[in-house]
Amino acid sequence: MSHHTPPQIAERLEIAILTSERMRLHWIDERDELHYFTEVIPLELAEGKDADYLLCRVVGEEQVISVRVDLIQNLPTPVK
């Protein structure tokens, strides 16, 4: 389990990965600070040195991208 991402967020992402859920994510790229809004299928939650990354396949393309989890703007969270 990750040290950077809150447990409820990591759990939500793991469920999305296990079920191959399509997610329409809005995030800010950490390198160029551009905003992206793309439909993806999450593949893996990877722990980095300073942040966690969600590896995703872009729907309709063969491209795999890495999205910094804390820069996702619209991540659905569980309601408790």
Secondary structure, 3 states (H helix, E strand, C coil): CCCCCCHHHHHHHHHHHHCCCCEEEEEECCCCCCEEEEEEEEEEEEECCCCEEEEEEECCCCCEEEEEHHHECCCCCCCC
